[in-house]
Structure formats: structure tokens, C-alpha cells
């Protein structure tokens, strides 16, 4: 059991981890190296650093968090659940991690453009969240588009609503999870999708190998982002940003958000500050 689980290994997440660990809290950070972790990124407007590469700056932040005792796991969170006791269960790299508090610090939600005309069918058969919209496809034939862990989790979750599921990788290779798909009778097609077909709603997918009739499509490409996590557990999102108060608290007890995934100017200084505020808020709640 961790006092706090932080999803995201950027400035906000590592800042929060440092302050939480410094306060002797058991904190776990799960994430991957994001855009700022590149040596090509030059930072020259962050106080006290002069000119430094994003890679070097983040390495220093990671070392600080580790130095105070934060546990770091490199990987992708593919699912979040809230237990009956109010704890948070995060699935990452096939393992479940449990925390008393949760901080979402995954950066900006990037648009997921898997199919050229998918935007035309949003709300007409195209969705991005199985826990949100799976009910509307009960006993329907549904395609999940993606080739990584997030797509696998979404496809498995769809079994709660329908048994007629196809996972289409959009031309990529499915590196893992094939046995689990087979065990659950989920069809795997490593085909490239050319476009969605339909008059007023989704009716089929045209791929490089033919036409696949479907009633709905769930886009689950790459890793889950802040919006995906928010929708999984009922956190309010407005204009693609997680809604928080001045203490970085979301609408749900025990869940916080900080950094580029919340409203405001996308700057390292802002993210670091918000990570600090979130950590102080979490520490305060843990004392209650």
C-alpha cells in the first residue's frame, strides 16, 4: 500500500514525488519519458539552471525524487479503479499497485488521430472510453483500434457489454497479449484502416484487406492520457483539461491533478509549482 501513486514522470509528477517522499510518505511514480526528456529540447527560462537540455534537467529531478525515497517504475498505466474502501488500484506492466491518494500528472492530452475521418463519427459510433460508452454498444459488433496495453485493456473491458469484439492494430504488430485475446475470443486483425464507412453512423471499416462491418469503434491507440484516466473514474474534464481547485483537487475525493493536464500556461515552472501544491494537499489529507 502506497500513501500516494503519481501517474506521470514529468516536472509536475517528480516535483510532487520529491515533496511527498521528503515528508516520509510512501510514494510511487509510474510513467515514461515524455517530450521534455529529450536532449534536443533546450530549456533556458527555468530559474537557476541557465541553459540546460530537457534530458539533463529531468535526470536531476528524477535523482532528487529517488534520493528522498520515491519509488519509480518506468511503464504505462493502462487502467485505474477505485476500490470499495476508496483506495486507488493502478494497473501497469501487468501488475496492480494500490495507493491511498492518486495524482494525475500525465501532461496534455494529445489528439488521437488513428483514422483519417474519425472526427466525423464522434458520437455516431466512435468513442474513446469503454467505461464511459460501452453500455451503448451492448451486444453489438465493436472494433477497438490500437496495438498496445491500453487497447488490450479496453478490449477486455468491452466484454462486460458485448462478446463480439475485434481488435485492429491499424497495421502495427501486436507485441503482447495475443494469448489473452484468444482466450477471450477477441479477434485480432493487424490490418491498416483506410477510413470509416457509414451514412449517419458507423457501419463498417475499410482496411487494406477489405471491409469489416461494425456497429462501433473505440480509439485506444498508444498510452492512456489524462482525459482517458479522468473518464475511467469520473473526474470532470473541460476543454480537454482536468478540472481542479486551488489545492489541485479534482471533483473526486483523494484524486489530484497537476501540470499540463490542467488549465493554464504550459511551463515547467507552473508544473513544478502545481506538483508541490498537490503534494502539500495530499500530505494534509493523509494526516486527517
C-alpha positions as CSV (number, residue, x, y, z in Angstrom):
1,X,0.0,0.0,0.0
2,X,1.4,3.4,-1.0
3,X,0.4,6.7,0.5
4,X,0.2,8.1,-3.0
5,X,0.5,7.0,-6.6
6,X,1.6,9.5,-9.2
7,X,0.9,8.9,-12.8
8,X,3.4,10.8,-15.0
9,X,7.2,11.3,-14.9
10,X,7.3,14.9,-15.9
11,X,8.1,18.1,-13.9
12,X,4.7,18.0,-12.0
13,X,4.9,14.3,-11.1
14,X,8.5,14.4,-10.0
15,X,8.1,17.6,-8.1
16,X,5.2,16.1,-6.1
17,X,7.1,12.9,-5.6
18,X,10.1,14.8,-4.1
19,X,8.0,16.7,-1.6
20,X,5.9,13.6,-0.6
21,X,9.0,11.4,-0.2
22,X,10.7,14.2,1.7
23,X,7.8,14.2,4.1
24,X,8.4,10.4,4.7
25,X,5.4,9.3,2.6
26,X,5.5,6.1,0.6
27,X,5.1,7.4,-2.9
28,X,5.2,5.5,-6.3
29,X,5.7,7.3,-9.6
30,X,4.6,5.4,-12.7
31,X,5.4,6.9,-16.1
32,X,7.6,7.0,-19.2
33,X,10.0,9.6,-20.5
34,X,7.8,12.3,-22.1
35,X,8.5,15.0,-24.6
36,X,10.7,17.1,-22.3
37,X,13.0,14.1,-21.6
38,X,14.9,14.8,-24.9
39,X,18.4,16.1,-25.3
40,X,17.2,18.1,-28.3
41,X,14.9,20.1,-26.0
42,X,16.7,23.2,-24.7
43,X,15.5,24.9,-21.6
44,X,16.8,28.4,-20.9
45,X,13.9,30.0,-19.0
46,X,13.8,28.0,-15.8
47,X,15.1,29.7,-12.7
48,X,18.7,28.9,-11.6
49,X,19.6,26.4,-14.4
50,X,20.9,28.7,-17.1
51,X,20.7,26.8,-20.4
52,X,20.2,23.1,-20.0
53,X,18.8,20.2,-22.0
54,X,15.4,18.8,-21.1
55,X,17.1,15.4,-20.6
56,X,19.6,16.7,-18.1
57,X,17.0,18.8,-16.2
58,X,14.7,15.8,-15.8
59,X,17.5,13.5,-14.8
60,X,18.3,15.9,-12.0
61,X,14.7,15.9,-10.9
62,X,14.4,12.2,-11.0
63,X,17.6,11.8,-9.0
64,X,16.2,14.2,-6.4
65,X,12.9,12.3,-6.1
66,X,14.8,9.0,-5.8
67,X,17.2,10.5,-3.3
68,X,14.3,11.3,-0.9
69,X,13.0,7.7,-1.3
70,X,10.4,7.9,-4.0
71,X,9.9,4.6,-5.9
72,X,10.0,5.0,-9.7
73,X,8.5,2.5,-12.2
74,X,9.1,3.0,-15.9
75,X,5.9,1.9,-17.7
76,X,2.4,2.8,-18.7
77,X,-0.7,2.7,-16.6
78,X,-3.4,1.1,-18.6
79,X,-6.3,1.1,-16.0
80,X,-7.4,2.8,-12.8
81,X,-10.1,1.5,-10.5
82,X,-11.5,2.9,-7.2
83,X,-12.0,0.1,-4.6
84,X,-14.9,0.0,-2.2
85,X,-12.7,1.3,0.6
86,X,-11.7,4.3,-1.5
87,X,-8.2,3.1,-2.4
88,X,-6.9,3.5,-6.0
89,X,-5.8,0.5,-8.0
90,X,-3.5,1.2,-10.9
91,X,-2.6,-1.5,-13.5
92,X,0.9,-1.0,-15.0
93,X,3.2,-3.5,-16.8
94,X,0.7,-6.3,-15.8
95,X,1.0,-5.6,-12.1
96,X,-1.5,-3.9,-9.8
97,X,-0.4,-1.1,-7.5
98,X,-2.6,0.3,-4.7
99,X,-2.5,3.8,-3.2
100,X,-4.4,5.9,-0.7
101,X,-4.2,9.0,-2.9
102,X,-3.8,9.5,-6.7
103,X,-2.2,12.3,-8.6
104,X,-2.7,12.6,-12.4
105,X,0.3,14.4,-13.9
106,X,0.4,12.9,-17.4
107,X,0.8,16.2,-19.4
108,X,-1.5,17.4,-22.1
109,X,-3.9,15.1,-23.7
110,X,-2.8,14.7,-27.3
111,X,-5.4,14.2,-30.1
112,X,-5.6,10.6,-31.1
113,X,-5.9,10.5,-34.9
114,X,-6.0,6.9,-35.9
115,X,-8.4,7.1,-38.8
116,X,-8.5,10.0,-41.3
117,X,-12.2,10.6,-40.9
118,X,-12.8,9.5,-37.3
119,X,-13.9,13.0,-36.2
120,X,-16.9,12.9,-38.4
121,X,-18.3,9.9,-36.4
122,X,-17.6,11.0,-32.8
123,X,-20.9,10.5,-31.0
124,X,-22.1,8.5,-34.0
125,X,-20.3,5.2,-33.2
126,X,-16.8,6.5,-32.5
127,X,-15.7,6.7,-28.8
128,X,-12.6,6.9,-26.8
129,X,-13.6,5.4,-23.4
130,X,-15.1,2.0,-22.8
131,X,-16.2,2.6,-19.2
132,X,-18.0,5.8,-20.4
133,X,-19.7,4.5,-23.5
134,X,-19.5,0.7,-23.5
135,X,-23.1,0.5,-22.4
136,X,-24.3,1.9,-25.7
137,X,-22.8,-1.0,-27.6
138,X,-24.4,-3.8,-25.6
139,X,-24.4,-7.0,-27.8
140,X,-23.1,-5.0,-30.8
141,X,-20.2,-5.8,-33.0
142,X,-17.4,-3.4,-31.9
143,X,-13.8,-2.7,-33.1
144,X,-11.1,-1.5,-30.8
145,X,-8.2,0.3,-32.6
146,X,-4.8,0.1,-31.0
147,X,-1.8,-2.2,-30.6
148,X,-0.5,-1.6,-27.0
149,X,-1.6,-2.3,-23.5
150,X,-4.3,0.3,-23.3
151,X,-6.0,-1.2,-26.4
152,X,-5.8,-4.6,-24.7
153,X,-7.4,-3.4,-21.5
154,X,-10.2,-1.6,-23.4
155,X,-11.0,-4.7,-25.4
156,X,-11.2,-6.8,-22.3
157,X,-13.4,-4.2,-20.6
158,X,-15.8,-4.4,-23.6
159,X,-16.5,-8.0,-22.7
160,X,-18.8,-6.5,-20.0
161,X,-21.1,-5.3,-22.8
162,X,-20.6,-7.5,-25.8
163,X,-18.7,-10.6,-26.8
164,X,-18.4,-9.6,-30.5
165,X,-15.1,-7.7,-30.4
166,X,-12.4,-7.1,-33.0
167,X,-9.0,-5.5,-32.1
168,X,-7.5,-3.9,-35.1
169,X,-3.9,-2.7,-34.8
170,X,-4.0,-0.3,-37.7
171,X,-1.1,-2.0,-39.5
172,X,1.1,-2.4,-36.4
173,X,2.3,-5.6,-34.8
174,X,0.7,-6.7,-31.5
175,X,3.7,-7.4,-29.4
176,X,1.9,-9.0,-26.5
177,X,-1.5,-10.0,-25.2
178,X,-2.3,-12.3,-28.1
179,X,-3.0,-15.3,-25.8
180,X,-5.3,-13.2,-23.6
181,X,-7.2,-12.0,-26.7
182,X,-7.5,-15.6,-27.9
183,X,-8.7,-16.8,-24.5
184,X,-11.5,-14.3,-24.6
185,X,-12.4,-14.9,-28.2
186,X,-11.4,-11.4,-29.3
187,X,-10.5,-11.4,-32.9
188,X,-7.1,-9.8,-33.7
189,X,-6.5,-8.1,-37.1
190,X,-3.2,-6.5,-37.9
191,X,-4.6,-4.5,-40.8
192,X,-4.3,-0.9,-41.8
193,X,-7.5,1.1,-41.6
194,X,-8.2,3.4,-44.5
195,X,-11.5,5.0,-43.4
196,X,-14.7,4.6,-41.5
197,X,-17.8,3.9,-43.6
198,X,-21.3,4.9,-42.9
199,X,-24.1,7.3,-43.7
200,X,-25.4,8.7,-40.4
201,X,-23.4,6.4,-38.1
202,X,-20.5,3.9,-38.1
203,X,-21.4,1.0,-40.3
204,X,-18.0,-0.5,-41.3
205,X,-14.3,-0.1,-41.5
206,X,-12.4,-0.1,-44.8
207,X,-8.9,-1.7,-44.4
208,X,-6.1,-2.6,-46.7
209,X,-7.6,-6.1,-46.8
210,X,-11.3,-5.4,-47.2
211,X,-14.4,-4.2,-45.5
212,X,-15.2,-5.1,-41.8
213,X,-18.8,-4.5,-40.7
214,X,-19.0,-3.0,-37.2
215,X,-21.5,-1.0,-35.1
216,X,-19.0,1.0,-33.2
217,X,-15.3,1.9,-32.9
218,X,-13.2,2.6,-29.8
219,X,-10.0,4.5,-30.4
220,X,-7.4,3.2,-27.9
221,X,-4.1,4.0,-29.6
222,X,-0.8,4.4,-27.7
223,X,-1.0,5.1,-24.0
224,X,-3.9,6.3,-21.9
225,X,-3.7,10.0,-21.3
226,X,-5.1,12.4,-18.7
227,X,-8.5,12.5,-20.3
228,X,-8.7,8.7,-20.5
229,X,-7.8,8.3,-16.9
230,X,-10.3,11.0,-15.9
231,X,-13.1,9.4,-17.8
232,X,-12.3,6.0,-16.4
233,X,-13.0,7.1,-12.8
234,X,-15.4,10.0,-13.3
235,X,-13.1,13.0,-12.9
236,X,-14.5,16.2,-14.5
237,X,-12.8,17.4,-17.7
238,X,-13.5,20.6,-19.5
239,X,-11.9,21.6,-22.9
240,X,-9.5,18.7,-22.6
241,X,-8.2,19.8,-19.2
242,X,-8.8,18.1,-15.9
243,X,-10.7,20.5,-13.6
244,X,-9.1,21.2,-10.2
245,X,-9.4,23.7,-7.4
246,X,-6.6,25.9,-5.9
247,X,-5.3,22.8,-4.0
248,X,-5.1,20.7,-7.2
249,X,-8.0,18.6,-6.0
250,X,-10.4,17.2,-8.6
251,X,-14.1,16.6,-8.0
252,X,-13.4,13.2,-6.5
253,X,-12.0,12.6,-3.0
254,X,-8.4,11.6,-2.9
255,X,-7.7,12.4,-6.6
256,X,-5.5,15.3,-7.6
257,X,-4.1,16.6,-10.9
258,X,-1.2,18.9,-11.8
259,X,0.9,20.1,-14.7
260,X,-0.1,20.5,-18.4
261,X,-3.1,18.3,-17.9
262,X,-4.9,21.1,-16.0
263,X,-5.8,24.6,-17.2
264,X,-3.0,27.2,-17.5
265,X,0.1,28.1,-19.4
266,X,2.3,25.1,-20.3
267,X,5.5,25.9,-18.5
268,X,7.9,23.9,-16.4
269,X,7.7,26.4,-13.6
270,X,3.9,26.1,-13.4
271,X,4.1,22.3,-13.5
272,X,6.7,22.2,-10.7
273,X,4.7,24.6,-8.5
274,X,1.4,22.6,-9.1
275,X,3.2,19.4,-8.2
276,X,4.4,21.0,-5.0
277,X,0.8,22.2,-4.2
278,X,-0.6,18.8,-4.9
279,X,1.9,17.1,-2.6
280,X,1.2,19.6,0.3
281,X,-2.5,18.9,-0.2
282,X,-2.0,15.1,-0.2
283,X,0.2,15.3,2.9
284,X,-2.5,17.3,4.7
285,X,-5.2,14.8,3.8
286,X,-3.0,11.8,4.9
287,X,-2.8,13.4,8.4
288,X,-6.6,13.5,8.8
